[in-house]
Structures are given as structure tokens and as C-alpha cells.
Amino acid sequence: MSNRATPPRHIAITGASAGLGRALALAYACPGVVLGLSGRDANRLEASATDCRARGATVVTATVDVRDAAAMQSWLDQFDATHPIDLLIANAGASSTLAHPSEWETRECTTSIVDTNFYGAMHAVLPVVDRMRTRGRGQIALISSIAALRGMAISPAYCASKAALKAWGDSVRPLLARDGIRLSVILPGFIKTAMSDAFPGERKLLWSAEKAAHHIRRGLAARRAEIAFPGLLAFGTRLLPLLPPSIADAILRRLSYVPREGR
């Protein structure tokens, strides 16, 4: 028996106005598919929608901030009522990096990153899960990061928020499976986006957003619980927590993942 899922027809994607979210929208856009795309920048979101419509998809957009729980609930309820969601991709995210040893992530910065990356994902997932459980089917994809596997001094709040997202996904996966809902945690490495362009350290094994989106789509179709890429970077990052912390810290320092002078 095949382990591949029936292709989703009603797909909601947060953070779809640029970067990986836009690439994912385009990867799924085709005749017969209805895309619910959200983002904070109305102009960029409409540009994504236009390109998806050119590929034959029906597109519904919502200019909304994932940190606004009530607005997210309202949009997702409305979209799902007309187009019962087969696949939700919680992609919207933000990053913060420390480029110099004198810098520090403030309370405001930390709160903003965690609110976007973790609570923002919850604001998308939880309303949809309630509806999927009633139907007894559906698929959820959480866009975490390889950074969830081991914290890095160059981006503390980002690593913490993505680790929380992975831990939550791993925790609820068996619970949702009992209701016929499949959940996948996505752990991308470096993807060529504006977010990665701002990263001051080395970007090992950089993938294009298009390559990453198609890899994720294939993994979700195969119902993989976890999709980590590139494989070599994922393997190396998984080894770091097995090492003594001092050695792991030294490796990350050598890779420029610790703020230092002279960047």
C-alpha cells in the first residue's frame, strides 16, 4: 500500500508574501487548487497571488499578522468554511542575529521573535486543528529550522523559538494521528531569502527557495514526520548536542556562529 497522501486541494500558507512561503505557494499552485495565502505586506502578497493565479490556482489572500490571534482565527475560520483545509503550512517567521560581541537581544526583540515564530504558528495551527479533528483528516506542516537542533550564540531567540516549535510538534503528533491528522516538522538549513541574507555567519550548503519548496512538497506527499535538509548539514547539527558543550561551542565559533569582532 502506498504511503503517499492524496494531493491537497485546499491549502493555507502563512508568510506567503516572500521567501520560502512564496516559493511554497508557487510549488502548489495549479488548476483545481485553492490557496489561502496570508502575509503582512499587502503588495508583496498580491504579487505572490498573481503569480499563483497565472499557474491556474484559485487564490484567497489575507493581509494579517500571525501575532494577532483573533485576526488569524477569523481569517482561517472564513477560509475553511468555504474551502475545508487539507494542508496548513505554518511558515511565517522572523529572525534576529547578533553581528557584534557588544550586541544583546533585548526583551522586546526576544518577545517579538518568540511571538512570531512560536505563538504565531500556534495562532494558525490551533484554529485549523479544531476543524480538522471534526472532519477526521488533514495535514499540518510546521516550518521550524535546523537551528532548533542546537542553540547558537548568534541568534538566541530564533533558536529558542524554533526549538519550541519542534518540541510542540513532536509532542502533539501522536495525539493528532489518533484523529486522522498528520503533522510534519520541517527543519530547513540556509535558504536564499532576505532572512538568510541578513545572517552574518557562514551559510553552509545554501539552497534556493524553489529547491527547498519542492523538497518540502515531496516530503509532505510522502507523509514524513520530519523533513530536515540539506542532509549533511542536518546530520552535523544533530551531532552537536552529543558532544561536550565546550567542544560544540568551539565548533560553532569556528563556523562564525558566535558574534565576534571584524565582521
Secondary structure, DSSP 8 states (H G I E B T S, - for coil): --------SEEEESSTTSHHHHHHHHHH--TT-EEEEEES-HHHHHHHHHHHHHTT-EEEEEE--TT-HHHHHHHHHHHHHHS--SEEEE---------STT----HHHHHHHHIIIIIHHHHHHHHHHHHHHHHT-EEEEEE--GGGGS--TT-HHHHHHHHHHHHHHHHHHHHHHTTTEEEEEEEE--EESHHHHT--S--TT-EEHHHHHHHHHHHHHTT-SEEEESHHHHHHHHHGGGS-HHHHHHHHHHTT-S--TT-
